[in-house]
Amino acid sequence: MVAKQVSKSEHDFGTKKERLSISISPYLKKKLKEMEKSGEFANISEIVNLAIAEFIGKYEAQGKLKPRKSAEEIAEEIEQEKHKPIEEIDAGEEVIR
């Protein structure tokens, strides 16, 4: 069996990453290394990111976490802000919200 080579992550969650130090059981570490060697993932960090994202997705689906806004929702909020009325200040100056 030939392992699939991964040059760029197929499970990318954005380019900005932060380092986090965790402790895991020897069993989990062994399984992560096996998954990495399969060639399906670029590295262990990618596997952990995917697993955590799926776990968070389940919590969001259960209503235990507020879901992340989609790009469409963010764009809609920006568009709505552009059309808010202008407030007038006592001195006659205008402030745009």
Contacts in CASP RR format, 6 or more apart in sequence:
PFRMAT RR
TARGET T0000
AUTHOR 0000-0000-0000
METHOD contacts of the structure
MODEL  1
MVAKQVSKSEHDFGTKKERLSISISPYLKKKLKEMEKSGEFANISEIVNL
AIAEFIGKYEAQGKLKPRKSAEEIAEEIEQEKHKPIEEIDAGEEVIR
3 37 0 8 1.000
3 38 0 8 1.000
3 39 0 8 1.000
3 40 0 8 1.000
4 38 0 8 1.000
4 39 0 8 1.000
4 40 0 8 1.000
5 39 0 8 1.000
6 39 0 8 1.000
6 40 0 8 1.000
6 41 0 8 1.000
6 42 0 8 1.000
7 42 0 8 1.000
8 42 0 8 1.000
9 41 0 8 1.000
9 42 0 8 1.000
9 46 0 8 1.000
11 41 0 8 1.000
11 46 0 8 1.000
11 49 0 8 1.000
11 50 0 8 1.000
13 49 0 8 1.000
13 50 0 8 1.000
13 53 0 8 1.000
17 45 0 8 1.000
24 32 0 8 1.000
32 44 0 8 1.000
32 47 0 8 1.000
32 48 0 8 1.000
33 44 0 8 1.000
35 41 0 8 1.000
35 44 0 8 1.000
35 47 0 8 1.000
36 43 0 8 1.000
36 44 0 8 1.000
36 47 0 8 1.000
41 47 0 8 1.000
41 50 0 8 1.000
56 65 0 8 1.000
57 65 0 8 1.000
57 67 0 8 1.000
59 65 0 8 1.000
60 66 0 8 1.000
60 67 0 8 1.000
60 68 0 8 1.000
69 77 0 8 1.000
81 97 0 8 1.000
84 97 0 8 1.000
85 97 0 8 1.000
86 94 0 8 1.000
86 95 0 8 1.000
86 96 0 8 1.000
86 97 0 8 1.000
87 94 0 8 1.000
87 95 0 8 1.000
87 97 0 8 1.000
88 94 0 8 1.000
88 95 0 8 1.000
89 95 0 8 1.000
END
